[in-house]
Amino acid sequence: MAQVLEFKLPDLGEGLTEAEIVRWLVQVGDVVAVDQPVVEVETAKAMVEVPCPYGGVVTARFGEEGEELPVGAPLLTVAVGAPASGGDAPAGGGLPGAEEASRAGSGTTEGSGNVLVGYGTGAPPARRRRVRAAGPLGAGTPGGPSAPGHPAPGSGRTHGAARTEPGAVGFREPGVVQPAPARTAPLHAEGPVPVISPLVRRLARDNGLDLRELHGSGPDGLILRADVEQALRAATARQAPPAADTPVRSSPAPSRLSSAPADGVRTPLKGVRGAVADKLSRSRREIPDATCWVDADATELMRARAAMNAAGGPKISLLALLARICTAALARFPELNSTVDTEAREIVRLDQVHLGFAAQTERGLVVPVVRDAHARDAESLTAEFARLTEAARTGTLTPGELTGGTFTLNNYGVFGVDGSTPIINHPEAAMLGVGRIVPKPWVHEGELAVRQVVQLSLTFDHRVCDGGTAGGFLRYVADCVEQPAVLLRTL
C-alpha cells in the first residue's frame, strides 16, 4: 500500500517566516522524483525553486498561486511506494502513475540530497496518525480517498492547510450541507485559534476583531479570510445609520474598519516590497543619520576608464572604479565599515568589506552584495557586478547574495538625478550616493571650462563617527574621482 507523505514549506533561512507561491511546477497526479523542483516561491529576499525530498505521485497541493504561506505550512502530499493490489485497494482505486513513481525511485524514503535549511538531509520521519475526538457533525465515509485524511487525486482540492478524517471535528461529507452548531460561548476559549494564514490574523488584528469569536468554515473549523471579511461586513451592517423613514436616535457614528481611505488601489506590502519597507522603517527608527555632499570633477576618471578599456582585455565598468575607490577610502576610514550592537552598546568594526550596491528590478529595489570587495581589482569587481545584476533582473539571487553587506554604493545617477539623501541599509553604518555625470561649467586650473561633474553624497550613522571622519572619507573619494592617480598610494 502506498504511503502518503506530507511535504511542508521548509525553512528557507535568513530568518524568513513566509513565502508567496509564484508558480506551481507540478499538478495533482504528476509523478515526481526526489529533489525535483515542485513550486517556485518568492520570499522577502529572492525567488526560490523548492525541491521535494520525496519521490512518488502528487496527491494534493495546498495553496494557490499568489497565496502567502508561513514556514511549516503544508505544500503538497506525495504517495510513495507501490499501490495495494486486489481486494486490499482502497475505495476509488489505486494511485495513478504509481508504477511510474516506483521506476522513478519513489519507492524509497531515503530522503533528499538537495539540502535547504530544515530538510533534505535524511530519511523522512515516521508519520504519526492524529487522534481526533468525534464531533457533532457525524461520521461518514468519503468517496474513496487514496489514504486517510488526504484528498484523492483529481478531487479538485488543490489548496488548504488542514485535512479532516471521517468522524473528526469539522468533517463534511461531500454533497451534504451540515448545520452550523449553536453558539453559546466563545468558540475557542482555550488553546490556539485555528488560523494558519498570517494575512488572516493581520486582517482581524487591524480591524479589532477577536478571532476566538468566529467559527471557521474551513476544514477542522479553520478560519479563512472569507470568514473574517464576512464578520467585518456584519459588524458594519450593525453600525449602519437608520433608514430615512425611521426615527433618528442619537447614536455614535459608525466606526471605520480601517484608518486608511476606502477608495484607491491597494497593493499589499509583501515580498521584496514588504522587506524593503520593513528595513527602511527600521533604519529610520534606529539610526541617527546625517548626510554630507560634494561636487567633484570626474573628467580625469572618465579618461582613465577610457584608457583602460582601450588597452584591451575585459571592459572596466564605471561602477567598478567607484567601488575600488570606496574600498580604498574604507581602508583609511574604517569607522564607516562597522555596525552598532545596540544590546551591548558597542560599535563593531568589521575587517572585510562586503560591498552592497542598489539595483532596481521589476520586483523592486534589491541590494546584492559583492563579497570581499576589498580584495578584488577593477576587473574582478566588473565581472561580479555584471553577474549579480543579471541575477537580480532574472530574480535568481539567493538569500545569501542579498545579505551580509557592510557598506553600500548607490548609483542613482542612472535615473538622471544629481543628488539624494539615501536611507542607510540597516544594519550598516554608511552609504555613498553617486549622481549623474554631466558636462557643467567648472573652474579648472584657474580658467572656466566645461568639465564632467558629479555630485557625491555620504549618509552615515552619527553614532559610529563624527562629521570630521565622514567629511574626510568623502573628501578622499572626491580626490580619487578628480585625480585617479591618488589610488596608486593604496595599490
RAVENSUL-V483478 format. One record per backbone hydrogen bond with DSSP energy under -0.5 kcal/mol. CO is the residue of the C=O (numbers start at 1). NH is the residue of the N-H. If there is no record, write none. Layout:
<<CO	NH> <CO	NH>>
//
This chain:
<<3	5> <3	80> <5	78> <6	8> <7	75> <7	76> <9	72> <10	12> <13	16> <17	71> <19	69> <20	22> <20	42> <21	66> <23	40> <27	30> <30	32> <30	58> <32	56> <33	36> <36	52> <38	25> <38	26> <39	41> <39	50> <40	22> <40	23> <41	43> <41	48> <42	20> <46	43> <48	41> <48	50> <49	51> <50	38> <50	39> <52	35> <56	32> <57	79> <58	29> <60	77> <61	63> <64	67> <67	21> <69	19> <70	73> <73	9> <75	62> <76	7> <77	59> <77	60> <78	5> <78	80> <79	57> <80	3> <85	88> <86	89> <90	93> <95	98> <97	101> <98	102> <99	103> <100	104> <101	106> <102	105> <105	108> <109	124> <113	115> <114	116> <116	119> <117	11> <119	116> <122	112> <130	132> <133	169> <135	138> <138	167> <140	142> <142	144> <147	150> <150	147> <152	155> <156	158> <157	61> <165	168> <167	135> <168	171> <173	176> <175	177> <176	178> <182	184> <186	189> <193	195> <194	223> <197	201> <198	202> <199	203> <200	204> <201	205> <202	206> <203	207> <204	209> <205	208> <209	211> <210	213> <211	214> <212	187> <212	188> <214	216> <218	221> <219	222> <221	216> <222	218> <222	224> <224	228> <225	229> <226	230> <227	231> <228	232> <229	233> <230	234> <231	235> <232	236> <233	237> <234	238> <235	239> <237	240> <243	246> <268	270> <270	273> <270	274> <271	275> <272	276> <273	277> <274	278> <275	279> <276	280> <277	281> <278	282> <279	283> <280	284> <281	285> <282	286> <283	287> <286	288> <287	289> <288	462> <290	460> <292	458> <294	456> <296	298> <296	454> <298	302> <299	303> <300	304> <301	305> <302	306> <303	307> <304	308> <305	309> <306	310> <307	311> <308	311> <309	312> <317	321> <318	322> <319	323> <320	324> <321	325> <322	326> <323	327> <324	328> <325	329> <326	330> <327	331> <328	332> <329	333> <333	336> <334	337> <336	338> <337	350> <339	341> <339	348> <340	342> <341	345> <341	346> <346	341> <346	348> <347	349> <348	339> <352	354> <353	355> <353	373> <353	374> <354	356> <354	406> <354	407> <355	370> <356	409> <357	368> <359	361> <359	366> <361	364> <364	361> <366	359> <368	357> <369	371> <370	355> <370	373> <372	375> <373	376> <377	381> <378	382> <379	383> <380	384> <381	385> <382	386> <383	387> <384	388> <385	389> <386	390> <387	391> <388	392> <389	393> <390	394> <391	395> <391	396> <391	397> <392	395> <395	47> <398	401> <399	402> <400	403> <401	369> <406	429> <407	356> <408	410> <408	432> <409	358> <409	411> <410	412> <410	434> <411	414> <412	415> <412	417> <413	416> <417	436> <424	426> <425	428> <429	461> <430	408> <431	433> <431	459> <432	410> <433	457> <434	412> <434	413> <436	438> <438	453> <440	451> <442	444> <442	449> <444	447> <447	444> <449	442> <449	451> <451	440> <451	453> <452	298> <452	299> <453	438> <454	296> <454	456> <455	435> <456	294> <457	433> <458	292> <458	460> <459	431> <460	290> <460	462> <461	464> <461	465> <466	470> <467	471> <468	472> <469	473> <470	474> <471	475> <472	476> <473	477> <474	478> <475	479> <476	480> <477	481> <478	482> <479	483> <481	301> <483	486> <484	487> <485	488> <486	489> <487	490> <488	491>>
//
